[in-house]
Amino acid sequence: MKHEHKRYRAAILLCSLRLRKLVANREKLTLEIDRVSDLITANANFLPAEERAAQLQKLEQLVADPPGFTDSVRNVLRTNPGDAATATAVRDLLAKAGFNLSAYSNPLASIHTILKRLAKRGEVTSSMNNGQIYYRWKADVPR
């Protein structure tokens, strides 16, 4: 038994060393990302207002963390404001947009829950058609 535990301890030690290096690299990358972002911002300040706003928005999208599940559902509905979609259609839109659904054991159930919550909050409207619930983004909901 002791010999078996020794092997696991050795694996943990090696992985811990690798993890320390990765964390150190992450910190270096974060500093470099901040530095380059600051340079882009400084240069964008010399552009005309519309172009500056567009460049700063691109920058924000580049450095932002990927949206979570609920924000991704909002985004696919928001980008199709006039279209009503079932939970299945939302799932397909998420997959088409590149959202990784494989991390969820039952993504469709999660999508149903998110859509019901968004409807309860007034961010989407829901309607019934042929026994299916359709959800539509409310255009007046602020981003």
Secondary structure, 3 states (H helix, E strand, C coil): CHHHHHHHHHHHHHHHHHHHHHHHHHHHHHHHHHHHHHHHHHHHCCCCHHHHHHHHHHHHHHHCCCCCHHHHHHHHHHCCCCCCECHHHHHHHHHHCCCCHHHCCCHHHHHHHHHHHHHHHCCEEEEEECCEEEEEECCCCCC
